[in-house]
Amino acid sequence: MEKDRRVSESGREFSRLVCELCLVEEDLGDARGEHDVGKWVRRALDKLRLEIDFNSEELAALY
């Protein structure tokens, strides 16, 4: 039961992070044509990717 709950929570968090990353990448793509969005956006994307990687490994470890 506890394992199922943790898998469910990890899955939801993973999905949220993937959606957030897609939105940021879409915004970055739109903004790139207009002006340079800066290093802070790239750092935020890198951080999200690390969180997604961590959650992927954590989710896989639960199975």
C-alpha positions, 0 to 999 in steps of 0.5 A: 500500500505504501509503495503504491502511494509513493509510486503514485506521488512520484508519477504525479511529480514526474508528470508535473515536471515534464509538463513544466519543462515542455512549457518553458522550452516552448516559451524559450523557443518563442522568445528566442526569435525576439531576443536572447532570454539569458542564462537564467532560463537555461539554468532553470531548464537544466535544473528541471531536467535534473529533477526529472532525471532524479524522479525517473530514477526514483520511480524506477527504483520503486518497481 
